[in-house]
Amino acid sequence: MRIERLSALCFRNLAELRIEPHPRFTILEGDNGQGKTNLLEAIAVLATLRSFRTAKLGDCVAFAEEKAQIGCRVYGRGAHLDLGVEIAGNRSRVFVDGKAVRRSSEALGALAAVIFTSADLLLPHGEPAARRRWLDRAIFQHNAGYLGELRRYDKAVASRNALLRDSDQPGFDLRALDAYDALLAEAGARVSATRDDFCAQLSRRVAEEFAAFAAPGLAAELRYEAHDPGITTGSPAAERQQALLRRLGERRRLDLRRGTTSVGPHRDDVAMLLDGRLARDHASQGQSRALVLAAKIAEIRSLEAALGEPPLLLMDDVSSELDRARNAALMHHLDAFGGQVFLTTTDASYIQLTAPRGVWRVSAGRLAPSLDLTRAG
């Protein structure tokens, strides 16, 4: 799978652009704040219909502009396809071969991309929300239908929270919460079970890849951890639904007092473990980063197996955060990777690849081919 043409208009600070990326490596070099990450973000939105930097797509529209447009020509699974996204305010429209789709999920899978930023290197030590976002993004790249499940759950939580906040209003009927509890438990059980199953599958690949980035003898593992009692690893959705419903009843008085929902997978976590111990508490910085590298490579391998071809890889200034040995190991993996890769860096000489590449200089939102483009081969 690869992008043959890429265009953007009024997306962040990007000037109107149309480029033909290299089929293997496209390196975006330039000083900080020039727009390198914005271009990766545009590709990520085309692939996932979400930004990896903001929850509101409207933030991606250039200042003083009404809308942004991004598009690409994709070759994958033996066919060409034109994919586009138009963002106006916080609303977006998705186009496939020039026609607007009724449901955005119809476009998911047309372009698959794994996103790797320097912030991901902090995953073992970060907040649970960051690990949940990473896991959710990986899942709906494999299963487009999961995005709808996650949205239904998020909507159920938001609706229940709104009802909780109105509980002190005249005429409030406490029984109205019963319907929302049932909806939240049903949707939450599906999200929780899907995450648990995917995490278990990905963990096996992480264990295999970790050996390439760390000293032998350490065992790496991912484990999905439900916040609510009664939900155990591997339990089916039906059991999770009953456990959530029971817990919602137990916590209702507290939720009414606080005006927010304290039960459900929006409070779960992904434990990142080395030898059965939490990496955030026991791993060195080098071991933690090796674990993240293994998780990202495992994500790529898993998606490649699901698609039957490599996905895109978007890397935002990752190499500058790694020591020499791990950066060399990562570059070795990338050289062997058969897919298309987009990398950002302040200096293309930092990217020690042997494979052909194209280099673009990014300055004030404008792209210009570097002389290194002659090495594209």
Residue frames relative to the residue before (quaternion, step in Angstrom):
aa qw qx qy qz dx dy dz
M 1.0000 0.0000 0.0000 0.0000 0.00 0.00 0.00
R 0.1450 0.8004 -0.5702 0.1145 3.57 -0.84 0.93
I 0.4240 -0.6522 0.5647 0.2755 3.52 -1.34 0.42
E 0.2220 -0.7919 0.5579 0.1110 3.59 -0.76 1.05
R 0.7746 0.0411 -0.0369 0.6301 3.57 1.19 -0.60
L 0.0800 -0.7890 0.6090 0.0133 3.53 -1.11 0.78
S 0.0069 -0.8031 0.5953 -0.0223 3.58 -0.90 0.91
A 0.0030 -0.7809 0.6247 -0.0024 3.55 -1.25 0.54
L 0.0140 -0.7783 0.6274 -0.0184 3.53 -1.15 0.74
C 0.8545 -0.0213 -0.0358 0.5178 3.57 -0.74 1.15
F 0.4354 0.6539 -0.4918 0.3756 3.58 1.06 0.74
R 0.8024 -0.1136 0.0076 0.5859 3.56 -0.45 1.30
N 0.7796 -0.3108 0.2272 0.4940 3.60 -0.86 -0.95
L 0.4290 0.7343 -0.4492 0.2738 3.58 1.27 0.03
A 0.3733 -0.6838 0.5798 0.2384 3.54 -0.90 0.96
E 0.6707 -0.4668 0.3496 0.4584 3.58 -1.20 0.31
L 0.0642 0.8244 -0.5560 0.0846 3.55 -0.68 1.06
R 0.0221 -0.7373 0.6748 0.0233 3.49 -1.33 0.54
I 0.0963 0.8063 -0.5751 0.0990 3.57 -0.55 1.12
E 0.2968 -0.7004 0.6133 0.2126 3.51 -1.34 0.33
P 0.2670 -0.7994 0.5140 0.1597 3.61 -0.14 1.23
H 0.5772 -0.5592 0.4592 0.3785 3.53 -1.26 0.42
P 0.5263 -0.6611 0.4206 0.3302 3.63 -0.93 0.73
R 0.7349 0.3560 -0.2414 0.5243 3.62 1.19 -0.32
F 0.8279 -0.0788 0.0909 0.5478 3.60 0.31 -1.19
T 0.0500 -0.7547 0.6539 0.0168 3.53 -0.93 1.00
I 0.1190 -0.8025 0.5841 0.0255 3.56 -0.54 1.22
L 0.1604 -0.7734 0.6107 0.0562 3.55 -0.84 1.08
E 0.0079 -0.8228 0.5671 -0.0350 3.58 -0.38 1.21
G 0.3346 0.7226 -0.5585 0.2323 3.53 -1.18 0.63
D 0.6402 -0.5169 0.3958 0.4077 3.53 -1.29 0.26
N 0.6406 -0.5143 0.3960 0.4103 3.56 -1.26 0.32
G 0.8038 0.3096 -0.2262 0.4549 3.55 -1.14 0.70
Q 0.5440 0.6475 -0.3896 0.3648 3.60 1.21 0.19
G 0.6636 -0.5251 0.3068 0.4357 3.61 1.19 -0.31
K 0.3748 0.7424 -0.4892 0.2628 3.60 1.21 0.10
T 0.6989 0.4569 -0.2743 0.4771 3.58 0.81 -1.00
N 0.5848 0.5838 -0.3721 0.4227 3.60 1.10 -0.63
L 0.6515 0.5061 -0.3237 0.4633 3.58 1.00 -0.76
L 0.6335 0.5050 -0.3308 0.4840 3.60 1.00 -0.76
E 0.6328 0.5382 -0.3281 0.4498 3.56 1.00 -0.82
A 0.6276 0.5339 -0.3357 0.4565 3.59 0.99 -0.80
I 0.6540 0.4944 -0.3134 0.4792 3.59 0.95 -0.84
A 0.6465 0.5290 -0.3192 0.4475 3.57 0.97 -0.85
V 0.6366 0.5134 -0.3277 0.4731 3.60 1.01 -0.77
L 0.6348 0.5183 -0.3325 0.4667 3.60 0.98 -0.75
A 0.7112 0.4654 -0.2591 0.4587 3.57 1.01 -0.80
T 0.8280 0.2432 -0.0780 0.4992 3.57 0.84 -1.02
L 0.3456 -0.7483 0.4785 0.3028 3.57 1.33 -0.31
R 0.6669 0.3805 -0.3070 0.5623 3.53 1.25 0.57
S 0.4113 -0.6693 0.5532 0.2773 3.53 -1.28 0.43
F 0.3738 -0.7077 0.5410 0.2584 3.58 -1.11 0.58
R 0.6762 0.4922 -0.2862 0.4675 3.59 1.30 0.10
T 0.8080 0.0965 -0.0266 0.5806 3.61 1.12 -0.55
A 0.4757 -0.6665 0.4943 0.2920 3.55 -1.17 0.58
K 0.7166 0.3987 -0.2295 0.5242 3.59 1.24 -0.38
L 0.3715 -0.7457 0.5086 0.2173 3.56 -0.51 1.17
G 0.5568 0.6251 -0.3862 0.3874 3.58 1.15 -0.53
D 0.5741 0.5944 -0.3729 0.4221 3.58 1.19 -0.48
C 0.6346 0.5607 -0.3214 0.4238 3.59 1.22 -0.45
V 0.5565 0.5977 -0.4013 0.4148 3.60 1.22 -0.25
A 0.5274 -0.6556 0.4418 0.3112 3.57 -0.85 0.98
F 0.6266 -0.5631 0.3975 0.3637 3.56 -1.13 0.72
A 0.8451 0.1420 -0.1623 0.4892 3.54 -1.03 1.01
E 0.6010 0.5244 -0.3793 0.4689 3.60 1.23 0.24
E 0.4966 -0.6852 0.4547 0.2778 3.57 -1.15 0.65
K 0.8183 -0.0043 0.0377 0.5735 3.56 1.04 -0.67
A 0.2599 -0.7270 0.6124 0.1699 3.51 -1.36 0.36
Q 0.1227 -0.7833 0.6061 0.0637 3.56 -1.14 0.65
I 0.0153 0.7735 -0.6333 0.0204 3.55 -0.98 0.89
G 0.0501 0.8123 -0.5782 0.0577 3.55 -1.08 0.64
C 0.0289 -0.7966 0.6032 0.0279 3.53 -1.24 0.36
R 0.3540 -0.6615 0.6184 0.2339 3.49 -1.38 0.42
V 0.1122 -0.8209 0.5600 0.0030 3.56 -0.54 1.22
Y 0.1134 -0.7396 0.6556 0.1020 3.51 -1.17 0.72
G 0.2835 0.7513 -0.5522 0.2243 3.55 -0.65 1.13
R 0.8329 0.1390 -0.1399 0.5171 3.53 -1.14 0.72
G 0.7125 -0.5087 0.2435 0.4174 3.52 1.03 0.89
A 0.7406 0.3499 -0.2186 0.5304 3.60 1.20 0.22
H 0.4176 -0.6748 0.5484 0.2636 3.54 -1.31 0.41
L 0.0019 0.7835 -0.6206 0.0312 3.55 -1.18 0.65
D 0.2681 -0.7366 0.5984 0.1658 3.56 -1.08 0.79
L 0.0804 -0.8018 0.5919 -0.0154 3.54 -0.78 1.11
G 0.0511 0.8144 -0.5751 0.0587 3.58 -0.90 0.90
V 0.1101 -0.7614 0.6353 0.0672 3.53 -1.27 0.56
E 0.1068 -0.7643 0.6343 0.0465 3.55 -0.99 0.95
I 0.1229 -0.8003 0.5864 0.0232 3.56 -0.77 1.10
A 0.0714 0.7703 -0.6287 0.0794 3.57 -0.82 1.05
G 0.7862 -0.0115 -0.0456 0.6161 3.57 -0.38 1.19
N 0.7125 -0.3807 0.3041 0.5049 3.55 -0.82 -1.00
R 0.5582 0.5588 -0.4036 0.4619 3.55 1.22 0.54
S 0.0838 -0.7984 0.5950 0.0392 3.54 -1.09 0.66
R 0.1822 -0.7408 0.6337 0.1285 3.52 -1.28 0.50
V 0.2265 -0.7778 0.5783 0.0962 3.53 -1.00 0.88
F 0.1378 -0.8010 0.5816 0.0338 3.56 -0.94 0.95
V 0.0779 -0.7576 0.6468 0.0401 3.53 -1.06 0.85
D 0.8270 -0.0768 -0.0183 0.5567 3.56 -0.59 1.21
G 0.7505 -0.4434 0.1972 0.4487 3.52 0.96 1.00
K 0.6825 0.4578 -0.2856 0.4929 3.61 1.23 -0.16
A 0.4559 -0.6800 0.5026 0.2778 3.57 -0.92 0.93
V 0.3149 -0.7430 0.5599 0.1879 3.57 -0.94 0.89
R 0.5389 -0.6427 0.4401 0.3205 3.56 -1.10 0.69
R 0.7823 0.1382 -0.0674 0.6036 3.56 1.01 -0.81
S 0.5181 -0.6742 0.4290 0.3049 3.54 -0.81 1.00
S 0.5892 0.5981 -0.3693 0.3985 3.57 1.10 -0.64
E 0.5530 0.6169 -0.3927 0.3994 3.61 1.22 -0.40
A 0.7007 0.4536 -0.2637 0.4835 3.58 1.19 -0.52
L 0.5308 0.6318 -0.4204 0.3772 3.59 1.17 -0.34
G 0.7284 0.3701 -0.3074 0.4879 3.53 -0.92 0.94
A 0.5396 0.6140 -0.4078 0.4069 3.57 1.23 -0.35
L 0.7657 0.0696 -0.0301 0.6387 3.56 1.18 -0.69
A 0.0909 -0.8066 0.5838 0.0175 3.58 -0.59 1.13
A 0.0593 0.8083 -0.5792 0.0870 3.57 -0.81 1.00
V 0.2517 -0.7165 0.6314 0.1566 3.53 -1.13 0.79
I 0.2107 -0.7961 0.5626 0.0730 3.56 -0.77 1.09
F 0.0098 -0.7973 0.6009 -0.0553 3.56 -0.79 1.07
T 0.0132 0.8068 -0.5882 0.0546 3.58 -0.44 1.22
S 0.6526 -0.5047 0.3774 0.4207 3.56 -1.24 0.30
A 0.5908 0.5743 -0.3665 0.4324 3.60 1.14 -0.57
D 0.5883 0.5865 -0.3686 0.4172 3.61 1.13 -0.59
L 0.5829 0.5928 -0.3764 0.4089 3.58 1.14 -0.53
L 0.6653 0.4866 -0.2935 0.4841 3.58 1.26 -0.32
L 0.3385 0.7948 -0.4650 0.1934 3.61 1.26 -0.04
P 0.6767 0.4953 -0.3415 0.4244 3.66 0.74 -0.84
H 0.7560 0.3749 -0.1935 0.5005 3.59 1.11 -0.68
G 0.5585 0.6439 -0.3737 0.3658 3.58 1.25 -0.13
E 0.6963 -0.4413 0.3586 0.4379 3.53 -1.35 -0.22
P 0.6332 -0.5423 0.3833 0.3975 3.63 -1.12 0.53
A 0.6007 0.5846 -0.3674 0.4030 3.61 1.03 -0.73
A 0.6412 0.5190 -0.3326 0.4569 3.61 1.02 -0.74
R 0.6686 0.4807 -0.3068 0.4772 3.59 0.97 -0.79
R 0.6200 0.5238 -0.3503 0.4675 3.61 1.05 -0.65
R 0.6480 0.5151 -0.3274 0.4557 3.60 0.92 -0.85
W 0.6437 0.5152 -0.3257 0.4628 3.58 0.95 -0.84
L 0.6764 0.4869 -0.3011 0.4633 3.59 0.86 -0.91
D 0.6538 0.5176 -0.3207 0.4492 3.60 0.89 -0.89
R 0.6530 0.5138 -0.3203 0.4549 3.57 0.95 -0.87
A 0.6489 0.5104 -0.3157 0.4678 3.57 0.99 -0.81
I 0.6592 0.5245 -0.3223 0.4318 3.59 0.94 -0.83
F 0.7521 0.4008 -0.2714 0.4473 3.61 0.65 -0.95
Q 0.5080 0.5719 -0.4508 0.4602 3.59 1.26 0.06
H 0.6883 0.4454 -0.2656 0.5073 3.57 1.15 -0.64
N 0.8029 0.1410 -0.0034 0.5793 3.55 1.04 -0.87
A 0.2958 -0.8009 0.4944 0.1631 3.57 -0.09 1.30
G 0.6245 0.5713 -0.3411 0.4089 3.59 1.07 -0.66
Y 0.5568 0.6245 -0.3906 0.3838 3.58 1.19 -0.46
L 0.5852 0.5836 -0.3842 0.4117 3.60 1.05 -0.63
G 0.6466 0.5080 -0.3196 0.4709 3.59 1.01 -0.77
E 0.6348 0.5245 -0.3290 0.4622 3.59 1.00 -0.79
L 0.6673 0.4995 -0.3013 0.4630 3.56 0.94 -0.90
R 0.6509 0.5085 -0.3193 0.4645 3.59 0.99 -0.77
R 0.6318 0.5207 -0.3380 0.4642 3.60 1.01 -0.74
Y 0.6529 0.5001 -0.3195 0.4706 3.55 0.98 -0.77
D 0.6564 0.5112 -0.3169 0.4554 3.59 0.87 -0.92
K 0.6490 0.5085 -0.3143 0.4706 3.58 1.01 -0.79
A 0.6357 0.5243 -0.3318 0.4592 3.61 1.01 -0.78
V 0.6509 0.5012 -0.3179 0.4734 3.60 0.97 -0.82
A 0.6613 0.5085 -0.3089 0.4568 3.60 0.90 -0.91
S 0.6646 0.4980 -0.3062 0.4653 3.61 0.95 -0.84
R 0.6539 0.5018 -0.3161 0.4697 3.58 0.97 -0.83
N 0.6434 0.5205 -0.3268 0.4563 3.59 0.98 -0.81
A 0.6330 0.5260 -0.3316 0.4612 3.59 1.00 -0.79
L 0.6502 0.5040 -0.3108 0.4760 3.58 1.02 -0.81
L 0.6338 0.5322 -0.3312 0.4531 3.59 0.98 -0.80
R 0.6744 0.5004 -0.2999 0.4526 3.58 0.96 -0.83
D 0.6973 0.4454 -0.2678 0.4937 3.58 1.19 -0.51
S 0.4016 0.7660 -0.4447 0.2326 3.59 1.25 0.04
D 0.6771 0.4774 -0.3039 0.4704 3.61 1.18 -0.36
Q 0.5010 0.6572 -0.4212 0.3737 3.58 1.29 0.11
P 0.5896 -0.5770 0.4184 0.3798 3.62 -1.10 0.61
G 0.8040 0.2828 -0.2193 0.4749 3.55 -1.04 0.81
F 0.4081 0.7126 -0.4856 0.2998 3.61 1.22 0.07
D 0.1923 -0.7793 0.5912 0.0790 3.55 -0.89 1.03
L 0.4039 -0.7498 0.4767 0.2178 3.54 -0.45 1.26
R 0.6068 0.5829 -0.3552 0.4073 3.59 1.12 -0.60
A 0.5291 0.6345 -0.4094 0.3872 3.59 1.21 -0.34
L 0.5962 0.5791 -0.3615 0.4225 3.55 1.16 -0.53
D 0.5508 0.6348 -0.3995 0.3661 3.59 1.11 -0.56
A 0.6680 0.5013 -0.3019 0.4596 3.57 0.93 -0.92
Y 0.6743 0.4831 -0.3019 0.4699 3.59 0.95 -0.82
D 0.6091 0.5427 -0.3551 0.4564 3.59 1.07 -0.68
A 0.6592 0.5081 -0.3098 0.4598 3.58 0.94 -0.86
L 0.6596 0.5082 -0.3029 0.4636 3.58 0.97 -0.88
L 0.6747 0.4961 -0.2946 0.4603 3.55 0.91 -0.94
A 0.6568 0.5154 -0.3177 0.4495 3.60 0.94 -0.85
E 0.6603 0.5075 -0.3129 0.4566 3.58 0.96 -0.83
A 0.7019 0.4499 -0.2700 0.4816 3.58 0.82 -1.00
G 0.6579 0.5287 -0.3077 0.4393 3.56 0.97 -0.85
A 0.6304 0.5375 -0.3370 0.4473 3.58 1.02 -0.75
R 0.6516 0.5053 -0.3222 0.4651 3.61 0.99 -0.77
V 0.6467 0.5090 -0.3189 0.4702 3.58 0.97 -0.86
S 0.6740 0.5093 -0.2938 0.4472 3.57 0.85 -0.98
A 0.6829 0.4858 -0.2928 0.4604 3.60 0.86 -0.92
T 0.6454 0.5180 -0.3216 0.4602 3.59 1.00 -0.81
R 0.6496 0.5120 -0.3119 0.4675 3.57 0.94 -0.87
D 0.6582 0.5252 -0.3079 0.4428 3.57 0.88 -0.97
D 0.6786 0.4965 -0.2894 0.4574 3.57 0.86 -0.96
F 0.6775 0.4846 -0.2995 0.4652 3.58 0.88 -0.92
C 0.6367 0.5426 -0.3267 0.4398 3.57 0.97 -0.87
A 0.6483 0.5183 -0.3152 0.4602 3.58 0.98 -0.83
Q 0.6629 0.4942 -0.3067 0.4715 3.59 0.98 -0.81
L 0.6759 0.4929 -0.2968 0.4605 3.58 0.91 -0.91
S 0.5923 0.6026 -0.3601 0.3953 3.58 1.05 -0.75
R 0.6354 0.5347 -0.3398 0.4415 3.57 0.98 -0.76
R 0.6648 0.4764 -0.3038 0.4887 3.59 1.00 -0.75
V 0.6090 0.5544 -0.3547 0.4426 3.60 1.02 -0.74
A 0.6403 0.5332 -0.3235 0.4483 3.58 0.94 -0.87
E 0.6666 0.5027 -0.2984 0.4625 3.58 0.99 -0.83
E 0.7155 0.4638 -0.2594 0.4535 3.58 0.90 -0.95
F 0.5767 0.6300 -0.3796 0.3556 3.58 1.07 -0.69
A 0.6012 0.5925 -0.3556 0.4013 3.59 1.06 -0.72
A 0.6396 0.5403 -0.3299 0.4359 3.60 1.14 -0.54
F 0.7612 0.3714 -0.1889 0.4969 3.60 1.18 -0.47
A 0.7742 0.2893 -0.1531 0.5418 3.61 1.20 -0.19
A 0.6480 -0.5013 0.3957 0.4149 3.53 -1.31 0.28
P 0.5424 -0.6277 0.4393 0.3448 3.59 -1.04 0.72
G 0.6570 0.5209 -0.3804 0.3903 3.54 -1.24 0.50
L 0.6659 0.4470 -0.3031 0.5147 3.58 1.22 -0.36
A 0.2243 -0.7766 0.5773 0.1151 3.57 -0.90 0.94
A 0.2100 -0.7858 0.5741 0.0940 3.58 -0.74 1.11
E 0.0246 0.8011 -0.5948 0.0617 3.56 -1.09 0.73
L 0.1850 -0.7120 0.6607 0.1493 3.52 -1.30 0.56
R 0.0106 0.7980 -0.6022 0.0203 3.56 -1.01 0.77
Y 0.3414 -0.7346 0.5508 0.2011 3.55 -0.82 1.01
E 0.1039 -0.8169 0.5673 0.0081 3.57 -0.73 1.07
A 0.2707 -0.7610 0.5742 0.1339 3.54 -0.57 1.23
H 0.4685 -0.6999 0.4754 0.2543 3.55 -0.97 0.91
D 0.7258 0.4714 -0.2354 0.4424 3.55 1.06 -0.77
P 0.5124 -0.6429 0.4722 0.3180 3.61 -0.96 0.84
G 0.7307 0.4178 -0.3078 0.4437 3.55 -1.15 0.63
I 0.6769 0.4051 -0.2858 0.5441 3.59 1.30 -0.15
T 0.0397 -0.8170 0.5748 -0.0247 3.56 -0.51 1.18
T 0.6711 -0.4966 0.3675 0.4099 3.54 -1.26 0.45
G 0.8242 0.2282 -0.1874 0.4832 3.55 -0.88 1.01
S 0.4954 0.6596 -0.4497 0.3426 3.62 1.19 -0.11
P 0.5166 -0.6700 0.4346 0.3088 3.64 -0.96 0.79
A 0.6970 -0.4953 0.3283 0.4013 3.53 -1.30 0.41
A 0.6258 0.5568 -0.3521 0.4176 3.62 0.97 -0.78
E 0.6647 0.4846 -0.3019 0.4818 3.58 0.98 -0.83
R 0.6339 0.5291 -0.3272 0.4595 3.57 1.01 -0.77
Q 0.6332 0.5409 -0.3293 0.4450 3.58 0.99 -0.82
Q 0.6770 0.4816 -0.2945 0.4722 3.58 0.88 -0.89
A 0.6473 0.5176 -0.3203 0.4588 3.57 1.00 -0.79
L 0.6552 0.5036 -0.3110 0.4695 3.58 0.98 -0.83
L 0.6497 0.5177 -0.3216 0.4543 3.57 0.92 -0.87
R 0.6521 0.5094 -0.3080 0.4695 3.57 0.97 -0.86
R 0.6852 0.4879 -0.2872 0.4582 3.57 0.92 -0.91
L 0.6014 0.5529 -0.3551 0.4545 3.60 1.07 -0.66
G 0.6466 0.5089 -0.3136 0.4739 3.57 1.03 -0.75
E 0.6665 0.5130 -0.3001 0.4501 3.55 0.96 -0.87
R 0.7623 0.3760 -0.1886 0.4919 3.58 1.03 -0.77
R 0.3703 0.7683 -0.4746 0.2174 3.59 1.23 0.01
R 0.6620 0.5104 -0.3306 0.4381 3.60 0.81 -0.90
L 0.6536 0.5003 -0.3102 0.4757 3.58 0.98 -0.84
D 0.6569 0.5144 -0.3126 0.4541 3.59 0.93 -0.87
L 0.6303 0.5275 -0.3311 0.4636 3.59 1.04 -0.76
R 0.6692 0.5006 -0.3041 0.4573 3.56 0.96 -0.81
R 0.7458 0.4045 -0.2158 0.4833 3.58 0.99 -0.86
G 0.3751 -0.7518 0.4690 0.2721 3.58 1.18 -0.46
T 0.7143 0.3672 -0.2568 0.5376 3.58 1.15 0.51
T 0.5087 -0.6630 0.4713 0.2820 3.56 -1.20 0.59
S 0.1832 -0.8209 0.5376 0.0599 3.57 -0.62 1.17
V 0.6699 0.4729 -0.2710 0.5042 3.58 1.31 0.06
G 0.6457 0.5489 -0.3868 0.3635 3.57 -1.06 0.73
P 0.6944 -0.5157 0.3240 0.3832 3.57 -1.29 0.28
H 0.5199 0.6067 -0.4400 0.4098 3.62 1.20 -0.03
R 0.6938 0.4076 -0.2738 0.5268 3.58 1.32 0.02
D 0.4770 0.6861 -0.4303 0.3414 3.60 1.29 0.11
D 0.2631 -0.7636 0.5736 0.1367 3.56 -1.30 0.16
V 0.3051 -0.6862 0.6196 0.2285 3.54 -1.38 0.24
A 0.2399 -0.7804 0.5627 0.1300 3.58 -0.45 1.19
M 0.1525 -0.7615 0.6262 0.0693 3.56 -0.90 1.00
L 0.0621 -0.8668 0.4898 -0.0698 3.52 -0.28 1.37
L 0.0941 -0.7340 0.6670 0.0864 3.51 -1.31 0.57
D 0.8249 -0.0608 -0.0300 0.5611 3.56 -0.61 1.18
G 0.7180 -0.4809 0.2425 0.4408 3.54 0.99 0.91
R 0.6659 0.4638 -0.3071 0.4971 3.61 1.25 0.08
L 0.5867 -0.6015 0.4078 0.3573 3.54 -1.07 0.74
A 0.4807 -0.6883 0.4683 0.2754 3.54 -0.80 1.05
R 0.6336 0.5588 -0.3487 0.4059 3.59 0.97 -0.75
D 0.7301 0.4202 -0.2314 0.4866 3.58 1.13 -0.60
H 0.8270 0.2818 -0.0908 0.4779 3.58 1.00 -0.78
A 0.6564 0.5323 -0.3260 0.4237 3.62 1.13 -0.41
S 0.4874 -0.6109 0.5305 0.3283 3.54 -1.22 0.55
Q 0.6727 -0.4736 0.3562 0.4430 3.57 -1.27 0.20
G 0.6553 0.5206 -0.3134 0.4488 3.57 0.97 -0.85
Q 0.6575 0.5015 -0.3062 0.4717 3.58 0.98 -0.83
S 0.6393 0.5272 -0.3249 0.4558 3.59 1.00 -0.81
R 0.6818 0.4764 -0.2903 0.4733 3.57 0.93 -0.85
A 0.6095 0.5302 -0.3490 0.4750 3.57 1.09 -0.64
L 0.6321 0.5310 -0.3259 0.4607 3.57 1.05 -0.74
V 0.6533 0.4935 -0.3146 0.4803 3.60 0.99 -0.80
L 0.6228 0.5307 -0.3407 0.4629 3.59 0.95 -0.81
A 0.6564 0.5077 -0.3069 0.4661 3.57 0.94 -0.90
A 0.6479 0.5227 -0.3197 0.4526 3.59 0.99 -0.83
K 0.6746 0.4899 -0.2981 0.4648 3.59 0.97 -0.82
I 0.6453 0.4954 -0.3242 0.4827 3.58 0.95 -0.81
A 0.6321 0.5287 -0.3257 0.4635 3.59 1.03 -0.80
E 0.6265 0.5334 -0.3284 0.4639 3.58 1.03 -0.79
I 0.6490 0.5132 -0.3107 0.4678 3.57 0.98 -0.87
R 0.6760 0.4964 -0.2957 0.4574 3.58 0.86 -0.99
S 0.6479 0.5238 -0.3175 0.4528 3.57 0.97 -0.83
L 0.6822 0.4762 -0.2885 0.4739 3.57 0.92 -0.91
E 0.6154 0.5422 -0.3439 0.4573 3.58 1.05 -0.72
A 0.6530 0.5069 -0.3116 0.4686 3.58 1.00 -0.83
A 0.6701 0.5037 -0.2981 0.4565 3.58 1.02 -0.80
L 0.7263 0.4429 -0.2343 0.4705 3.59 1.01 -0.86
G 0.3800 -0.7014 0.5048 0.3299 3.54 1.06 -0.75
E 0.7563 0.1710 -0.1420 0.6153 3.57 1.32 0.24
P 0.6035 -0.5856 0.3781 0.3872 3.64 -1.10 0.50
P 0.4032 -0.6744 0.5522 0.2786 3.59 -1.11 0.62
L 0.5955 -0.4900 0.4531 0.4472 3.56 -1.29 -0.10
L 0.1771 -0.7419 0.6300 0.1458 3.54 -1.27 0.43
L 0.1183 -0.7810 0.6126 0.0299 3.56 -0.80 1.09
M 0.0104 -0.8199 0.5702 -0.0505 3.58 -0.51 1.20
D 0.1322 -0.8184 0.5587 0.0245 3.55 -0.58 1.20
D 0.8400 -0.2441 0.1217 0.4690 3.55 -0.35 1.33
V 0.2617 0.7960 -0.5054 0.2063 3.58 0.99 0.81
S 0.6587 0.5598 -0.3319 0.3775 3.58 0.85 -0.95
S 0.6360 0.5502 -0.3407 0.4202 3.61 1.05 -0.66
E 0.6812 0.4898 -0.2835 0.4645 3.59 1.22 -0.41
L 0.6553 0.5172 -0.3061 0.4575 3.60 1.26 -0.12
D 0.5009 -0.6097 0.5044 0.3507 3.54 -1.20 0.49
R 0.7323 -0.4673 0.2715 0.4143 3.54 -1.29 0.39
A 0.6777 0.5102 -0.3058 0.4323 3.59 0.87 -0.95
R 0.7123 0.4381 -0.2719 0.4762 3.60 0.84 -0.91
N 0.6051 0.5326 -0.3645 0.4662 3.57 1.09 -0.57
A 0.6410 0.5171 -0.3194 0.4687 3.58 1.02 -0.79
A 0.6460 0.5110 -0.3175 0.4698 3.58 1.02 -0.82
L 0.6446 0.5117 -0.3234 0.4670 3.58 1.00 -0.80
M 0.6577 0.5058 -0.3173 0.4592 3.60 0.90 -0.87
H 0.6085 0.5431 -0.3504 0.4603 3.59 1.07 -0.70
H 0.6495 0.5036 -0.3153 0.4744 3.59 0.97 -0.85
L 0.6723 0.5077 -0.3064 0.4431 3.57 0.93 -0.90
D 0.6125 0.5479 -0.3499 0.4497 3.59 1.02 -0.74
A 0.7129 0.4407 -0.2461 0.4868 3.56 1.05 -0.82
F 0.5415 0.6283 -0.3950 0.3949 3.58 1.25 -0.35
G 0.3464 -0.7905 0.4729 0.1777 3.57 -0.72 1.02
G 0.6202 0.5899 -0.3354 0.3935 3.57 1.24 -0.20
Q 0.6248 -0.5184 0.4319 0.3929 3.51 -1.40 -0.07
V 0.1049 -0.8049 0.5840 0.0081 3.57 -0.91 0.97
F 0.1245 -0.7441 0.6528 0.0686 3.54 -1.10 0.86
L 0.0096 -0.8108 0.5841 -0.0364 3.59 -0.73 1.08
T 0.2058 -0.7473 0.6138 0.1498 3.56 -1.13 0.66
T 0.0958 0.7739 -0.6196 0.0893 3.54 -1.16 0.69
T 0.5102 -0.6215 0.4826 0.3472 3.57 -1.20 0.36
D 0.7896 0.0835 -0.0372 0.6067 3.58 1.23 -0.44
A 0.4455 -0.7308 0.4539 0.2479 3.58 -0.59 1.15
S 0.5803 0.5986 -0.3831 0.3976 3.61 1.15 -0.46
Y 0.5667 0.5952 -0.3846 0.4203 3.60 1.24 -0.33
I 0.6641 0.4956 -0.2975 0.4743 3.58 1.17 -0.54
Q 0.1039 -0.8411 0.5307 0.0080 3.54 -0.08 1.34
L 0.1973 0.7743 -0.5630 0.2108 3.53 0.24 1.35
T 0.3400 -0.7195 0.5592 0.2325 3.55 -1.19 0.50
A 0.5765 0.6081 -0.3694 0.4018 3.58 1.23 -0.43
P 0.6171 -0.5328 0.4146 0.4044 3.62 -1.20 0.40
R 0.0169 0.8004 -0.5984 0.0304 3.53 -1.16 0.63
G 0.2715 -0.6936 0.6272 0.2276 3.51 -1.38 0.18
V 0.1828 -0.7895 0.5808 0.0777 3.58 -1.00 0.81
W 0.0797 -0.7835 0.6161 0.0143 3.55 -0.91 0.99
R 0.3100 -0.7262 0.5874 0.1774 3.53 -1.01 0.90
V 0.1544 -0.7950 0.5840 0.0559 3.58 -0.78 1.07
S 0.1228 0.7832 -0.5953 0.1309 3.55 -0.74 1.09
A 0.8488 -0.0725 0.0063 0.5237 3.58 -0.74 1.13
G 0.7356 -0.4520 0.2306 0.4489 3.55 0.94 0.90
R 0.6482 0.4834 -0.3204 0.4935 3.56 1.26 0.12
L 0.2704 -0.7684 0.5655 0.1293 3.55 -1.10 0.81
A 0.0003 0.7683 -0.6400 0.0103 3.53 -1.08 0.82
P 0.4861 -0.6623 0.4723 0.3194 3.62 -0.89 0.85
S 0.3651 -0.7150 0.5539 0.2209 3.56 -1.00 0.87
L 0.6423 -0.5060 0.4008 0.4132 3.53 -1.27 0.30
D 0.5900 0.5961 -0.3601 0.4086 3.55 1.19 -0.57
L 0.4717 0.6796 -0.4282 0.3636 3.55 1.30 -0.19
T 0.5698 0.6046 -0.3765 0.4100 3.57 1.18 -0.48
R 0.6272 0.5358 -0.3368 0.4541 3.57 1.26 -0.31
A 0.3733 0.7787 -0.4557 0.2160 3.57 1.32 -0.03
G 0.1627 -0.8542 0.4859 0.0881 3.62 1.04 -0.64
